[in-house]
Amino acid sequence: MAPPQQGEQCGRPAGSALVWVVTALLLLAVLGGGGCLVAYVVLPPAESPAWIPAVGLSLVALPWAFWLATCAYRCVTTRSADRAVAPAASGSIVSRNSPGS
């Protein structure tokens, strides 16, 4: 049996570790943002810094922004891939079905 290829470990794709890192970072962002918002609610207004709600909302919104950016990227790349494939596919179908061939 051949040893695993570089980038393959136990049948996992090479990017699976990156998925876990991104997931952990997004989880930490939500937890940190939640902590800032809890501190904003719990602390008296005189002791609460003005930046805490802005940082809290930004950190909680970060996973949403990441998700929306990922969806937009997938939509754009899918459309560009469809445009690149469509002319070649339609041309080959027409040439096969033409009466002269």
Biopython code that builds the backbone (N, CA, C, O; Angstrom):
import numpy as np
from Bio.PDB.StructureBuilder import StructureBuilder

atoms = [
    (1, "MET", "N", (0.846, -1.171, 0.000)),
    (1, "MET", "CA", (0.000, 0.000, 0.000)),
    (1, "MET", "C", (0.890, 1.232, 0.000)),
    (1, "MET", "O", (1.873, 1.294, 0.738)),
    (2, "ALA", "N", (0.546, 2.206, -0.823)),
    (2, "ALA", "CA", (1.356, 3.415, -0.959)),
    (2, "ALA", "C", (1.101, 4.356, 0.218)),
    (2, "ALA", "O", (-0.009, 4.405, 0.748)),
    (3, "PRO", "N", (2.128, 5.099, 0.623)),
    (3, "PRO", "CA", (1.921, 6.073, 1.707)),
    (3, "PRO", "C", (0.992, 7.186, 1.223)),
    (3, "PRO", "O", (0.871, 7.421, 0.020)),
    (4, "PRO", "N", (0.336, 7.872, 2.169)),
    (4, "PRO", "CA", (-0.576, 8.946, 1.774)),
    (4, "PRO", "C", (0.151, 10.057, 1.019)),
    (4, "PRO", "O", (1.302, 10.377, 1.316)),
    (5, "GLN", "N", (-0.532, 10.630, 0.053)),
    (5, "GLN", "CA", (0.017, 11.729, -0.723)),
    (5, "GLN", "C", (0.180, 12.961, 0.160)),
    (5, "GLN", "O", (-0.438, 13.073, 1.219)),
    (6, "GLN", "N", (1.016, 13.872, -0.293)),
    (6, "GLN", "CA", (1.178, 15.112, 0.445)),
    (6, "GLN", "C", (-0.139, 15.885, 0.376)),
    (6, "GLN", "O", (-0.710, 16.036, -0.704)),
    (7, "GLY", "N", (-0.630, 16.377, 1.526)),
    (7, "GLY", "CA", (-1.900, 17.089, 1.583)),
    (7, "GLY", "C", (-3.066, 16.180, 1.930)),
    (7, "GLY", "O", (-4.149, 16.661, 2.262)),
    (8, "GLU", "N", (-2.859, 14.875, 1.857)),
    (8, "GLU", "CA", (-3.911, 13.935, 2.234)),
    (8, "GLU", "C", (-3.486, 13.212, 3.501)),
    (8, "GLU", "O", (-2.411, 12.614, 3.555)),
    (9, "GLN", "N", (-4.325, 13.270, 4.505)),
    (9, "GLN", "CA", (-4.041, 12.569, 5.742)),
    (9, "GLN", "C", (-5.313, 11.868, 6.165)),
    (9, "GLN", "O", (-6.298, 12.520, 6.515)),
    (10, "CYS", "N", (-5.303, 10.566, 6.137)),
    (10, "CYS", "CA", (-6.446, 9.758, 6.540)),
    (10, "CYS", "C", (-7.683, 10.077, 5.700)),
    (10, "CYS", "O", (-8.793, 10.060, 6.233)),
    (11, "GLY", "N", (-7.533, 10.362, 4.433)),
    (11, "GLY", "CA", (-8.659, 10.609, 3.558)),
    (11, "GLY", "C", (-9.289, 11.977, 3.683)),
    (11, "GLY", "O", (-10.315, 12.235, 3.053)),
    (12, "ARG", "N", (-8.715, 12.858, 4.469)),
    (12, "ARG", "CA", (-9.269, 14.202, 4.638)),
    (12, "ARG", "C", (-8.682, 15.139, 3.591)),
    (12, "ARG", "O", (-7.511, 15.017, 3.231)),
    (13, "PRO", "N", (-9.495, 16.073, 3.101)),
    (13, "PRO", "CA", (-8.945, 17.072, 2.180)),
    (13, "PRO", "C", (-7.926, 17.966, 2.874)),
    (13, "PRO", "O", (-7.929, 18.086, 4.100)),
    (14, "ALA", "N", (-7.070, 18.583, 2.104)),
    (14, "ALA", "CA", (-5.993, 19.397, 2.669)),
    (14, "ALA", "C", (-6.519, 20.616, 3.415)),
    (14, "ALA", "O", (-5.853, 21.091, 4.335)),
    (15, "GLY", "N", (-7.699, 21.145, 3.051)),
    (15, "GLY", "CA", (-8.223, 22.347, 3.670)),
    (15, "GLY", "C", (-9.046, 22.117, 4.918)),
    (15, "GLY", "O", (-9.566, 23.083, 5.478)),
    (16, "SER", "N", (-9.193, 20.883, 5.384)),
    (16, "SER", "CA", (-10.066, 20.624, 6.525)),
    (16, "SER", "C", (-9.544, 21.281, 7.808)),
    (16, "SER", "O", (-10.345, 21.684, 8.651)),
    (17, "ALA", "N", (-8.248, 21.398, 7.972)),
    (17, "ALA", "CA", (-7.708, 22.071, 9.159)),
    (17, "ALA", "C", (-8.033, 23.563, 9.114)),
    (17, "ALA", "O", (-8.298, 24.180, 10.146)),
    (18, "LEU", "N", (-8.011, 24.130, 7.921)),
    (18, "LEU", "CA", (-8.341, 25.541, 7.770)),
    (18, "LEU", "C", (-9.799, 25.817, 8.131)),
    (18, "LEU", "O", (-10.111, 26.870, 8.687)),
    (19, "VAL", "N", (-10.678, 24.891, 7.823)),
    (19, "VAL", "CA", (-12.090, 25.046, 8.178)),
    (19, "VAL", "C", (-12.242, 25.125, 9.690)),
    (19, "VAL", "O", (-13.009, 25.945, 10.196)),
    (20, "TRP", "N", (-11.526, 24.287, 10.406)),
    (20, "TRP", "CA", (-11.615, 24.306, 11.866)),
    (20, "TRP", "C", (-11.023, 25.585, 12.450)),
    (20, "TRP", "O", (-11.531, 26.108, 13.442)),
    (21, "VAL", "N", (-9.957, 26.087, 11.846)),
    (21, "VAL", "CA", (-9.352, 27.334, 12.325)),
    (21, "VAL", "C", (-10.312, 28.495, 12.129)),
    (21, "VAL", "O", (-10.496, 29.310, 13.034)),
    (22, "VAL", "N", (-10.928, 28.579, 10.951)),
    (22, "VAL", "CA", (-11.885, 29.654, 10.684)),
    (22, "VAL", "C", (-13.089, 29.534, 11.610)),
    (22, "VAL", "O", (-13.581, 30.539, 12.124)),
    (23, "THR", "N", (-13.565, 28.315, 11.825)),
    (23, "THR", "CA", (-14.697, 28.094, 12.732)),
    (23, "THR", "C", (-14.357, 28.547, 14.144)),
    (23, "THR", "O", (-15.168, 29.199, 14.802)),
    (24, "ALA", "N", (-13.170, 28.206, 14.607)),
    (24, "ALA", "CA", (-12.761, 28.614, 15.959)),
    (24, "ALA", "C", (-12.630, 30.132, 16.062)),
    (24, "ALA", "O", (-13.015, 30.714, 17.076)),
    (25, "LEU", "N", (-12.095, 30.779, 15.031)),
    (25, "LEU", "CA", (-11.969, 32.236, 15.058)),
    (25, "LEU", "C", (-13.335, 32.926, 15.063)),
    (25, "LEU", "O", (-13.529, 33.916, 15.768)),
    (26, "LEU", "N", (-14.272, 32.409, 14.284)),
    (26, "LEU", "CA", (-15.617, 32.990, 14.272)),
    (26, "LEU", "C", (-16.326, 32.763, 15.605)),
    (26, "LEU", "O", (-17.058, 33.634, 16.074)),
    (27, "LEU", "N", (-16.113, 31.603, 16.214)),
    (27, "LEU", "CA", (-16.689, 31.342, 17.531)),
    (27, "LEU", "C", (-16.107, 32.295, 18.573)),
    (27, "LEU", "O", (-16.837, 32.826, 19.410)),
    (28, "LEU", "N", (-14.802, 32.511, 18.519)),
    (28, "LEU", "CA", (-14.177, 33.451, 19.454)),
    (28, "LEU", "C", (-14.683, 34.871, 19.236)),
    (28, "LEU", "O", (-14.831, 35.630, 20.194)),
    (29, "ALA", "N", (-14.949, 35.234, 17.985)),
    (29, "ALA", "CA", (-15.482, 36.565, 17.702)),
    (29, "ALA", "C", (-16.871, 36.729, 18.307)),
    (29, "ALA", "O", (-17.182, 37.771, 18.883)),
    (30, "VAL", "N", (-17.703, 35.701, 18.177)),
    (30, "VAL", "CA", (-19.058, 35.779, 18.750)),
    (30, "VAL", "C", (-18.992, 35.823, 20.269)),
    (30, "VAL", "O", (-19.708, 36.600, 20.900)),
    (31, "LEU", "N", (-18.142, 35.000, 20.856)),
    (31, "LEU", "CA", (-18.025, 34.997, 22.311)),
    (31, "LEU", "C", (-17.460, 36.319, 22.832)),
    (31, "LEU", "O", (-17.934, 36.840, 23.842)),
    (32, "GLY", "N", (-16.459, 36.859, 22.157)),
    (32, "GLY", "CA", (-15.899, 38.142, 22.562)),
    (32, "GLY", "C", (-16.906, 39.276, 22.405)),
    (32, "GLY", "O", (-17.008, 40.147, 23.269)),
    (33, "GLY", "N", (-17.648, 39.263, 21.302)),
    (33, "GLY", "CA", (-18.680, 40.276, 21.093)),
    (33, "GLY", "C", (-19.791, 40.165, 22.110)),
    (33, "GLY", "O", (-20.287, 41.173, 22.613)),
    (34, "GLY", "N", (-20.183, 38.937, 22.415)),
    (34, "GLY", "CA", (-21.197, 38.731, 23.455)),
    (34, "GLY", "C", (-20.707, 39.213, 24.805)),
    (34, "GLY", "O", (-21.466, 39.811, 25.569)),
    (35, "GLY", "N", (-19.437, 38.955, 25.105)),
    (35, "GLY", "CA", (-18.870, 39.442, 26.362)),
    (35, "GLY", "C", (-18.871, 40.962, 26.440)),
    (35, "GLY", "O", (-19.159, 41.535, 27.491)),
    (36, "CYS", "N", (-18.548, 41.617, 25.324)),
    (36, "CYS", "CA", (-18.580, 43.085, 25.304)),
    (36, "CYS", "C", (-20.000, 43.606, 25.505)),
    (36, "CYS", "O", (-20.210, 44.578, 26.231)),
    (37, "LEU", "N", (-20.965, 42.968, 24.869)),
    (37, "LEU", "CA", (-22.346, 43.425, 25.017)),
    (37, "LEU", "C", (-22.884, 43.158, 26.420)),
    (37, "LEU", "O", (-23.648, 43.960, 26.956)),
    (38, "VAL", "N", (-22.488, 42.033, 27.016)),
    (38, "VAL", "CA", (-22.889, 41.763, 28.398)),
    (38, "VAL", "C", (-22.255, 42.793, 29.326)),
    (38, "VAL", "O", (-22.911, 43.288, 30.243)),
    (39, "ALA", "N", (-20.988, 43.118, 29.096)),
    (39, "ALA", "CA", (-20.326, 44.140, 29.920)),
    (39, "ALA", "C", (-21.010, 45.487, 29.759)),
    (39, "ALA", "O", (-21.121, 46.238, 30.728)),
    (40, "TYR", "N", (-21.464, 45.805, 28.568)),
    (40, "TYR", "CA", (-22.157, 47.065, 28.324)),
    (40, "TYR", "C", (-23.479, 47.124, 29.081)),
    (40, "TYR", "O", (-23.867, 48.174, 29.595)),
    (41, "VAL", "N", (-24.169, 45.980, 29.143)),
    (41, "VAL", "CA", (-25.459, 45.938, 29.844)),
    (41, "VAL", "C", (-25.261, 45.932, 31.357)),
    (41, "VAL", "O", (-26.017, 46.578, 32.083)),
    (42, "VAL", "N", (-24.253, 45.211, 31.836)),
    (42, "VAL", "CA", (-24.056, 45.018, 33.274)),
    (42, "VAL", "C", (-23.398, 46.233, 33.930)),
    (42, "VAL", "O", (-23.782, 46.621, 35.033)),
    (43, "LEU", "N", (-22.425, 46.828, 33.272)),
    (43, "LEU", "CA", (-21.708, 47.956, 33.874)),
    (43, "LEU", "C", (-22.604, 49.191, 33.949)),
    (43, "LEU", "O", (-23.441, 49.410, 33.073)),
    (44, "PRO", "N", (-22.429, 49.985, 34.982)),
    (44, "PRO", "CA", (-23.164, 51.260, 35.036)),
    (44, "PRO", "C", (-22.717, 52.170, 33.892)),
    (44, "PRO", "O", (-21.577, 52.077, 33.435)),
    (45, "PRO", "N", (-23.602, 53.045, 33.431)),
    (45, "PRO", "CA", (-23.252, 53.906, 32.290)),
    (45, "PRO", "C", (-22.004, 54.759, 32.530)),
    (45, "PRO", "O", (-21.282, 55.065, 31.581)),
    (46, "ALA", "N", (-21.745, 55.140, 33.754)),
    (46, "ALA", "CA", (-20.570, 55.970, 34.034)),
    (46, "ALA", "C", (-19.267, 55.179, 33.874)),
    (46, "ALA", "O", (-18.238, 55.759, 33.526)),
    (47, "GLU", "N", (-19.297, 53.867, 34.122)),
    (47, "GLU", "CA", (-18.090, 53.045, 34.054)),
    (47, "GLU", "C", (-17.914, 52.348, 32.707)),
    (47, "GLU", "O", (-16.849, 51.794, 32.432)),
    (48, "SER", "N", (-18.936, 52.371, 31.876)),
    (48, "SER", "CA", (-18.879, 51.675, 30.596)),
    (48, "SER", "C", (-18.212, 52.555, 29.537)),
    (48, "SER", "O", (-18.695, 53.652, 29.257)),
    (49, "PRO", "N", (-17.113, 52.090, 28.948)),
    (49, "PRO", "CA", (-16.480, 52.869, 27.875)),
    (49, "PRO", "C", (-17.404, 52.970, 26.658)),
    (49, "PRO", "O", (-18.251, 52.104, 26.437)),
    (50, "ALA", "N", (-17.234, 54.013, 25.890)),
    (50, "ALA", "CA", (-18.100, 54.252, 24.738)),
    (50, "ALA", "C", (-17.851, 53.257, 23.603)),
    (50, "ALA", "O", (-18.730, 53.062, 22.764)),
    (51, "TRP", "N", (-16.685, 52.629, 23.556)),
    (51, "TRP", "CA", (-16.354, 51.729, 22.455)),
    (51, "TRP", "C", (-16.891, 50.314, 22.643)),
    (51, "TRP", "O", (-16.906, 49.535, 21.689)),
    (52, "ILE", "N", (-17.334, 49.965, 23.851)),
    (52, "ILE", "CA", (-17.760, 48.580, 24.107)),
    (52, "ILE", "C", (-18.948, 48.155, 23.229)),
    (52, "ILE", "O", (-18.880, 47.068, 22.655)),
    (53, "PRO", "N", (-20.025, 48.929, 23.086)),
    (53, "PRO", "CA", (-21.119, 48.440, 22.231)),
    (53, "PRO", "C", (-20.722, 48.339, 20.759)),
    (53, "PRO", "O", (-21.173, 47.428, 20.064)),
    (54, "ALA", "N", (-19.898, 49.245, 20.279)),
    (54, "ALA", "CA", (-19.473, 49.190, 18.876)),
    (54, "ALA", "C", (-18.622, 47.947, 18.609)),
    (54, "ALA", "O", (-18.811, 47.263, 17.603)),
    (55, "VAL", "N", (-17.699, 47.665, 19.502)),
    (55, "VAL", "CA", (-16.853, 46.478, 19.349)),
    (55, "VAL", "C", (-17.695, 45.212, 19.494)),
    (55, "VAL", "O", (-17.512, 44.252, 18.745)),
    (56, "GLY", "N", (-18.614, 45.210, 20.453)),
    (56, "GLY", "CA", (-19.479, 44.043, 20.650)),
    (56, "GLY", "C", (-20.330, 43.745, 19.429)),
    (56, "GLY", "O", (-20.410, 42.599, 18.987)),
    (57, "LEU", "N", (-20.964, 44.773, 18.886)),
    (57, "LEU", "CA", (-21.791, 44.562, 17.688)),
    (57, "LEU", "C", (-20.946, 44.156, 16.489)),
    (57, "LEU", "O", (-21.369, 43.321, 15.689)),
    (58, "SER", "N", (-19.759, 44.733, 16.355)),
    (58, "SER", "CA", (-18.879, 44.378, 15.236)),
    (58, "SER", "C", (-18.438, 42.921, 15.318)),
    (58, "SER", "O", (-18.435, 42.208, 14.315)),
    (59, "LEU", "N", (-18.068, 42.488, 16.511)),
    (59, "LEU", "CA", (-17.620, 41.099, 16.656)),
    (59, "LEU", "C", (-18.761, 40.105, 16.464)),
    (59, "LEU", "O", (-18.555, 39.023, 15.914)),
    (60, "VAL", "N", (-19.951, 40.463, 16.909)),
    (60, "VAL", "CA", (-21.096, 39.563, 16.718)),
    (60, "VAL", "C", (-21.498, 39.540, 15.244)),
    (60, "VAL", "O", (-21.955, 38.509, 14.751)),
    (61, "ALA", "N", (-21.340, 40.647, 14.540)),
    (61, "ALA", "CA", (-21.713, 40.714, 13.132)),
    (61, "ALA", "C", (-20.657, 40.109, 12.206)),
    (61, "ALA", "O", (-20.943, 39.856, 11.036)),
    (62, "LEU", "N", (-19.457, 39.875, 12.701)),
    (62, "LEU", "CA", (-18.376, 39.347, 11.865)),
    (62, "LEU", "C", (-18.726, 38.021, 11.190)),
    (62, "LEU", "O", (-18.484, 37.891, 9.990)),
    (63, "PRO", "N", (-19.281, 37.028, 11.890)),
    (63, "PRO", "CA", (-19.639, 35.786, 11.198)),
    (63, "PRO", "C", (-20.700, 35.994, 10.114)),
    (63, "PRO", "O", (-20.674, 35.325, 9.081)),
    (64, "TRP", "N", (-21.628, 36.919, 10.349)),
    (64, "TRP", "CA", (-22.637, 37.207, 9.328)),
    (64, "TRP", "C", (-21.981, 37.819, 8.100)),
    (64, "TRP", "O", (-22.304, 37.446, 6.972)),
    (65, "ALA", "N", (-21.074, 38.745, 8.308)),
    (65, "ALA", "CA", (-20.373, 39.361, 7.186)),
    (65, "ALA", "C", (-19.552, 38.317, 6.426)),
    (65, "ALA", "O", (-19.509, 38.332, 5.196)),
    (66, "PHE", "N", (-18.908, 37.421, 7.154)),
    (66, "PHE", "CA", (-18.138, 36.350, 6.526)),
    (66, "PHE", "C", (-19.044, 35.454, 5.699)),
    (66, "PHE", "O", (-18.696, 35.085, 4.577)),
    (67, "TRP", "N", (-20.207, 35.099, 6.246)),
    (67, "TRP", "CA", (-21.156, 34.242, 5.548)),
    (67, "TRP", "C", (-21.671, 34.922, 4.282)),
    (67, "TRP", "O", (-21.729, 34.294, 3.225)),
    (68, "LEU", "N", (-22.045, 36.197, 4.377)),
    (68, "LEU", "CA", (-22.536, 36.919, 3.206)),
    (68, "LEU", "C", (-21.447, 37.056, 2.138)),
    (68, "LEU", "O", (-21.727, 36.919, 0.947)),
    (69, "ALA", "N", (-20.220, 37.322, 2.558)),
    (69, "ALA", "CA", (-19.121, 37.416, 1.605)),
    (69, "ALA", "C", (-18.859, 36.069, 0.930)),
    (69, "ALA", "O", (-18.561, 36.020, -0.263)),
    (70, "THR", "N", (-18.969, 34.984, 1.686)),
    (70, "THR", "CA", (-18.777, 33.653, 1.121)),
    (70, "THR", "C", (-19.867, 33.338, 0.105)),
    (70, "THR", "O", (-19.577, 32.803, -0.965)),
    (71, "CYS", "N", (-21.119, 33.663, 0.426)),
    (71, "CYS", "CA", (-22.220, 33.429, -0.516)),
    (71, "CYS", "C", (-22.044, 34.258, -1.778)),
    (71, "CYS", "O", (-22.251, 33.754, -2.882)),
    (72, "ALA", "N", (-21.666, 35.515, -1.632)),
    (72, "ALA", "CA", (-21.452, 36.370, -2.802)),
    (72, "ALA", "C", (-20.313, 35.831, -3.666)),
    (72, "ALA", "O", (-20.413, 35.824, -4.892)),
    (73, "TYR", "N", (-19.242, 35.384, -3.036)),
    (73, "TYR", "CA", (-18.114, 34.815, -3.773)),
    (73, "TYR", "C", (-18.537, 33.574, -4.547)),
    (73, "TYR", "O", (-18.182, 33.409, -5.714)),
    (74, "ARG", "N", (-19.299, 32.701, -3.888)),
    (74, "ARG", "CA", (-19.744, 31.477, -4.555)),
    (74, "ARG", "C", (-20.666, 31.787, -5.728)),
    (74, "ARG", "O", (-20.587, 31.132, -6.767)),
    (75, "CYS", "N", (-21.539, 32.781, -5.573)),
    (75, "CYS", "CA", (-22.432, 33.164, -6.668)),
    (75, "CYS", "C", (-21.642, 33.720, -7.848)),
    (75, "CYS", "O", (-21.925, 33.380, -8.997)),
    (76, "VAL", "N", (-20.670, 34.560, -7.579)),
    (76, "VAL", "CA", (-19.880, 35.163, -8.652)),
    (76, "VAL", "C", (-19.038, 34.104, -9.353)),
    (76, "VAL", "O", (-18.978, 34.083, -10.582)),
    (77, "THR", "N", (-18.392, 33.233, -8.600)),
    (77, "THR", "CA", (-17.540, 32.222, -9.232)),
    (77, "THR", "C", (-18.372, 31.199, -9.988)),
    (77, "THR", "O", (-17.927, 30.696, -11.019)),
    (78, "THR", "N", (-19.562, 30.879, -9.509)),
    (78, "THR", "CA", (-20.422, 29.930, -10.212)),
    (78, "THR", "C", (-20.884, 30.537, -11.531)),
    (78, "THR", "O", (-20.894, 29.856, -12.556)),
    (79, "ARG", "N", (-21.265, 31.812, -11.515)),
    (79, "ARG", "CA", (-21.707, 32.457, -12.754)),
    (79, "ARG", "C", (-20.564, 32.587, -13.745)),
    (79, "ARG", "O", (-20.764, 32.376, -14.941)),
    (80, "SER", "N", (-19.383, 32.925, -13.279)),
    (80, "SER", "CA", (-18.261, 33.057, -14.204)),
    (80, "SER", "C", (-17.870, 31.694, -14.778)),
    (80, "SER", "O", (-17.466, 31.607, -15.937)),
    (81, "ALA", "N", (-17.984, 30.639, -13.986)),
    (81, "ALA", "CA", (-17.695, 29.294, -14.484)),
    (81, "ALA", "C", (-18.749, 28.871, -15.497)),
    (81, "ALA", "O", (-18.416, 28.231, -16.494)),
    (82, "ASP", "N", (-20.024, 29.217, -15.261)),
    (82, "ASP", "CA", (-21.081, 28.884, -16.208)),
    (82, "ASP", "C", (-20.884, 29.616, -17.524)),
    (82, "ASP", "O", (-21.123, 29.045, -18.588)),
    (83, "ARG", "N", (-20.450, 30.874, -17.468)),
    (83, "ARG", "CA", (-20.217, 31.636, -18.696)),
    (83, "ARG", "C", (-19.060, 31.054, -19.497)),
    (83, "ARG", "O", (-19.094, 31.045, -20.728)),
    (84, "ALA", "N", (-18.048, 30.575, -18.806)),
    (84, "ALA", "CA", (-16.895, 30.015, -19.501)),
    (84, "ALA", "C", (-17.236, 28.681, -20.153)),
    (84, "ALA", "O", (-16.685, 28.355, -21.204)),
    (85, "VAL", "N", (-18.129, 27.908, -19.553)),
    (85, "VAL", "CA", (-18.474, 26.593, -20.066)),
    (85, "VAL", "C", (-19.582, 26.679, -21.110)),
    (85, "VAL", "O", (-19.581, 25.889, -22.054)),
    (86, "ALA", "N", (-20.514, 27.594, -20.977)),
    (86, "ALA", "CA", (-21.700, 27.636, -21.824)),
    (86, "ALA", "C", (-21.393, 27.783, -23.312)),
    (86, "ALA", "O", (-21.977, 27.034, -24.095)),
    (87, "PRO", "N", (-20.524, 28.688, -23.765)),
    (87, "PRO", "CA", (-20.297, 28.790, -25.200)),
    (87, "PRO", "C", (-19.692, 27.528, -25.803)),
    (87, "PRO", "O", (-20.064, 27.141, -26.911)),
    (88, "ALA", "N", (-18.796, 26.899, -25.119)),
    (88, "ALA", "CA", (-18.184, 25.678, -25.646)),
    (88, "ALA", "C", (-19.204, 24.559, -25.715)),
    (88, "ALA", "O", (-19.222, 23.800, -26.683)),
    (89, "ALA", "N", (-20.059, 24.444, -24.701)),
    (89, "ALA", "CA", (-21.053, 23.370, -24.693)),
    (89, "ALA", "C", (-22.087, 23.587, -25.785)),
    (89, "ALA", "O", (-22.448, 22.637, -26.479)),
    (90, "SER", "N", (-22.573, 24.808, -25.958)),
    (90, "SER", "CA", (-23.585, 25.052, -26.977)),
    (90, "SER", "C", (-22.992, 24.886, -28.375)),
    (90, "SER", "O", (-23.678, 24.400, -29.275)),
    (91, "GLY", "N", (-21.755, 25.273, -28.573)),
    (91, "GLY", "CA", (-21.116, 25.113, -29.873)),
    (91, "GLY", "C", (-20.924, 23.661, -30.233)),
    (91, "GLY", "O", (-21.095, 23.287, -31.394)),
    (92, "SER", "N", (-20.570, 22.825, -29.260)),
    (92, "SER", "CA", (-20.360, 21.418, -29.556)),
    (92, "SER", "C", (-21.678, 20.707, -29.829)),
    (92, "SER", "O", (-21.714, 19.771, -30.627)),
    (93, "ILE", "N", (-22.740, 21.122, -29.197)),
    (93, "ILE", "CA", (-24.044, 20.502, -29.441)),
    (93, "ILE", "C", (-24.529, 20.868, -30.844)),
    (93, "ILE", "O", (-25.063, 20.015, -31.553)),
    (94, "VAL", "N", (-24.351, 22.113, -31.245)),
    (94, "VAL", "CA", (-24.794, 22.552, -32.565)),
    (94, "VAL", "C", (-24.011, 21.829, -33.640)),
    (94, "VAL", "O", (-24.586, 21.402, -34.641)),
    (95, "SER", "N", (-22.691, 21.684, -33.449)),
    (95, "SER", "CA", (-21.892, 21.043, -34.484)),
    (95, "SER", "C", (-22.224, 19.557, -34.613)),
    (95, "SER", "O", (-22.143, 19.012, -35.713)),
    (96, "ARG", "N", (-22.590, 18.900, -33.539)),
    (96, "ARG", "CA", (-22.961, 17.489, -33.623)),
    (96, "ARG", "C", (-24.312, 17.292, -34.301)),
    (96, "ARG", "O", (-24.529, 16.309, -35.011)),
    (97, "ASN", "N", (-25.206, 18.234, -34.073)),
    (97, "ASN", "CA", (-26.551, 18.077, -34.605)),
    (97, "ASN", "C", (-26.744, 18.762, -35.945)),
    (97, "ASN", "O", (-27.855, 18.765, -36.475)),
    (98, "SER", "N", (-25.703, 19.335, -36.500)),
    (98, "SER", "CA", (-25.870, 20.023, -37.787)),
    (98, "SER", "C", (-26.124, 19.019, -38.888)),
    (98, "SER", "O", (-25.595, 17.909, -38.833)),
    (99, "PRO", "N", (-26.926, 19.373, -39.899)),
    (99, "PRO", "CA", (-27.276, 18.427, -40.948)),
    (99, "PRO", "C", (-26.101, 18.043, -41.839)),
    (99, "PRO", "O", (-26.156, 17.005, -42.498)),
    (100, "GLY", "N", (-25.048, 18.841, -41.879)),
    (100, "GLY", "CA", (-23.927, 18.530, -42.747)),
    (100, "GLY", "C", (-23.002, 17.455, -42.193)),
    (100, "GLY", "O", (-22.148, 16.967, -42.933)),
    (101, "SER", "N", (-23.130, 17.060, -40.923)),
    (101, "SER", "CA", (-22.191, 16.086, -40.387)),
    (101, "SER", "C", (-22.721, 14.695, -40.343)),
    (101, "SER", "O", (-22.021, 13.780, -39.910)),
]
sb = StructureBuilder()
sb.init_structure("model")
sb.init_model(0)
sb.init_chain("A")
sb.init_seg("    ")
for serial, (resi, resn, name, xyz) in enumerate(atoms, 1):
    if name == "N":
        sb.init_residue(resn, " ", resi, " ")
    sb.init_atom(name, np.array(xyz, "f"), 0.0, 1.0, " ", f" {name:<3s}", serial, name[0])
structure = sb.get_structure()
